[in-house]
């Protein structure tokens, strides 16, 4: 069984997820690149390995029970445990998302991946995380998941969104519930806000780079044992719920 720190990052074939994998790999960790698309997954693993990262591919669709079970089995066979899980995979659900005219299928898509997928994968990985000396779970949220900021009606709250933004608020609430249940286990569970990064999720309109967005996830993945749990953080500190 490996003594190297083992991490799994979902949606790691590109964007913020890739940069999280690269950042954790730069620490000398072994990083599982979770992604649905085989070609993109393999390309990301090859690129990471070329940069000196001990990367391995994990075929993974968080909306599929069998795929999630297979991913847990793969990590079990490879390392026997998991130290860090970064739930980064996410979708917008599709648009437009004005509440009064939105396609309900868009809401279902966003919740299925961004919330239910996180619960499905986290529960599958918990037996492996419990074997770690310093287990951490990082859920990649968004500034639009903050109800405090959304209710401010300012220019920084993003477009009207009845699918994506509420799915991130839902994810924040789920993060709190996991932290409460796992409080006495040593597993720290937190939500990360990467800021408005230029990724294909927003048509590359963001003002931050994926590498900048990855920094808070890396920080939360490497928290000391007395670090916070059940919180929502960005580079500046605590984000209001």
C-alpha positions in Angstrom: 0.0 0.0 0.0 1.2 3.5 -0.9 2.5 5.9 1.8 2.3 8.8 -0.6 -0.5 11.2 0.0 -3.4 10.2 -2.3 -5.9 12.7 -3.7 -8.8 12.4 -6.1 -9.9 15.5 -8.0 -13.1 15.3 -10.1 -13.4 17.2 -13.3 -9.6 17.4 -13.3 -9.0 17.1 -17.1 -9.2 20.9 -17.6 -9.7 24.3 -16.0 -9.7 24.7 -12.2 -9.8 20.9 -11.6 -6.6 20.4 -13.7 -4.8 23.2 -11.8 -5.9 21.7 -8.4 -4.4 18.4 -9.6 -1.2 20.1 -10.7 -0.9 22.0 -7.5 -1.4 18.9 -5.3 0.9 17.0 -7.5 3.6 19.6 -7.1 3.5 18.8 -3.4 4.7 15.3 -4.2 1.2 13.8 -3.9 -0.2 11.0 -6.1 -3.3 12.5 -7.8 -6.2 10.8 -9.4 -7.6 12.7 -12.4 -11.3 12.0 -12.4 -13.0 12.8 -15.7 -15.7 11.3 -17.9 -14.0 11.9 -21.3 -11.3 9.2 -21.9 -9.3 11.3 -24.4 -9.2 14.4 -22.3 -8.5 12.4 -19.1 -5.6 10.6 -20.7 -4.2 13.9 -22.2 -4.4 15.5 -18.8 -2.6 12.6 -17.1 0.1 12.7 -19.7 0.6 16.5 -19.3 0.7 16.2 -15.5 3.2 13.4 -15.7 5.4 15.4 -18.1 5.5 18.1 -15.4 6.7 15.6 -12.8 3.3 14.8 -11.2 2.5 11.2 -10.1 -0.9 11.3 -11.8 -3.3 8.5 -12.7 -6.6 8.5 -14.6 -9.9 7.7 -12.9 -12.8 7.1 -15.3 -15.6 8.9 -13.5 -19.1 10.2 -14.0 -20.4 11.3 -10.7 -24.0 10.9 -11.9 -23.5 7.1 -12.4 -23.6 4.7 -9.5 -21.5 2.0 -11.3 -18.9 4.5 -12.4 -18.5 5.8 -8.9 -18.3 2.3 -7.4 -15.6 1.5 -10.0 -13.6 4.6 -9.1 -13.7 3.6 -5.4 -12.5 0.1 -6.4 -9.7 1.5 -8.5 -8.3 3.7 -5.6 -8.8 0.8 -3.2 -6.6 -1.4 -5.4 -4.0 1.3 -6.1 -3.5 2.7 -2.7 -5.8 1.2 -0.1 -7.0 4.6 1.1 -7.8 8.1 0.1 -6.4 11.2 1.8 -8.1 14.0 0.0 -11.2 14.2 -2.1 -11.8 17.4 -4.1 -15.4 17.5 -5.5 -14.8 19.8 -8.4 -16.9 18.4 -11.3 -19.8 20.7 -12.1 -22.2 21.8 -14.8 -24.3 24.9 -15.3 -27.3 22.9 -16.2 -27.8 24.8 -19.4 -29.6 28.1 -20.0 -31.3 30.5 -20.0 -32.0 30.3 -16.3 -34.5 33.1 -15.5 -36.7 31.5 -12.8 -40.1 32.2 -14.5 -39.1 30.7 -17.9 -36.4 28.1 -17.1 -36.5 24.6 -18.3 -36.9 22.4 -15.2 -34.5 19.9 -16.9 -31.7 22.4 -16.5 -32.4 22.6 -12.7 -32.3 18.8 -12.5 -29.0 18.6 -14.5 -27.3 21.1 -12.2 -28.5 19.5 -9.0 -27.8 15.9 -10.2 -24.1 16.7 -10.9 -23.3 19.6 -8.5 -25.1 18.2 -5.4 -26.3 14.6 -5.8 -23.1 13.6 -7.6 -21.0 15.0 -4.7 -23.1 13.1 -2.1 -22.8 9.9 -4.2 -19.0 10.1 -4.7 -18.3 11.3 -1.1 -20.2 8.4 0.4 -18.4 5.9 -1.9 -15.0 7.3 -0.9 -15.7 7.7 2.9 -14.5 4.1 3.7 -11.2 5.0 2.0 -11.0 8.4 3.6 -11.5 6.9 7.1 -8.2 5.0 6.6 -6.3 8.3 6.2 -4.3 10.0 9.0 -5.4 13.4 7.7 -8.5 13.1 5.6 -9.9 16.2 3.9 -12.9 16.8 1.7 -13.1 20.0 -0.4 -16.3 20.9 -2.3 -15.8 23.4 -5.0 -18.6 26.0 -4.7 -18.9 29.5 -6.1 -19.5 33.0 -5.1 -23.0 32.8 -6.6 -23.7 30.1 -4.0 -23.7 32.7 -1.2 -27.2 33.8 -0.3 -25.8 36.8 1.4 -24.2 38.0 -1.8 -27.1 37.0 -4.0 -29.6 38.9 -1.9 -27.6 42.1 -2.2 -28.8 42.8 -5.7 -25.4 44.1 -6.7 -23.5 43.8 -9.9 -21.3 41.0 -8.6 -24.1 38.5 -8.1 -24.0 37.1 -11.6 -26.8 36.6 -14.0 -30.2 35.3 -13.1 -29.8 31.6 -12.3 -32.4 29.2 -11.0 -30.2 26.2 -11.6 -26.5 26.7 -11.2 -26.4 29.3 -8.4 -29.0 27.5 -6.2 -27.2 24.2 -6.8 -24.1 25.8 -5.3 -26.1 27.1 -2.3 -27.4 23.5 -1.9 -23.9 22.2 -2.1 -22.9 24.6 0.7 -25.7 23.3 2.9 -24.6 19.7 2.2 -21.1 20.6 3.1 -22.3 21.8 6.5 -24.2 18.6 7.1 -21.2 16.4 6.3 -19.0 18.5 8.6 -21.5 18.1 11.4 -21.8 14.3 11.0 -18.0 13.8 10.6 -16.9 16.4 13.2 -15.4 13.8 15.6 -13.7 11.7 12.9 -10.8 13.9 11.9 -12.3 14.4 8.4 -12.4 18.1 7.7 -15.1 19.1 5.1 -15.1 22.6 3.6 -16.5 24.5 0.6 -14.1 26.5 -1.6 -14.9 29.6 -3.6 -12.4 30.0 -6.5 -13.7 33.3 -7.7 -14.7 34.2 -11.2 -12.2 32.2 -13.2 -11.9 32.0 -17.0 -13.1 28.5 -17.8 -15.3 27.0 -20.5 -18.1 26.9 -17.9 -18.5 30.7 -18.4 -17.2 31.0 -21.9 -13.8 32.1 -20.5 -15.3 35.4 -19.4 -13.8 35.2 -15.9 -11.3 37.6 -14.6 -9.1 35.1 -12.7 -7.0 32.3 -14.0 -7.8 28.6 -13.2 -4.5 28.5 -11.4 -5.6 31.4 -9.1 -8.9 29.6 -8.6 -7.2 26.4 -7.6 -5.3 28.0 -4.7 -8.1 28.0 -2.1 -8.8 24.3 -2.8 -5.2 23.4 -2.3 -5.1 25.4 0.9 -8.2 23.5 2.2 -6.8 20.2 1.1 -3.7 20.7 3.1 -5.3 22.0 6.3 -3.6 21.0 9.6 -5.5 18.7 12.0 -6.9 21.6 14.0 -8.1 23.4 10.9 -11.7 24.5 10.3 -14.5 22.3 9.1 -17.9 23.2 7.8 -16.8 26.5 6.4 -16.9 28.4 3.1 -13.7 30.1 2.1 -12.0 32.0 -0.7 -8.5 33.6 -0.9 -9.5 36.4 1.4 -10.9 34.2 4.1 -14.5 33.3 5.2 -17.2 33.8 2.6 -20.7 34.7 4.0 -23.2 31.9 3.5 
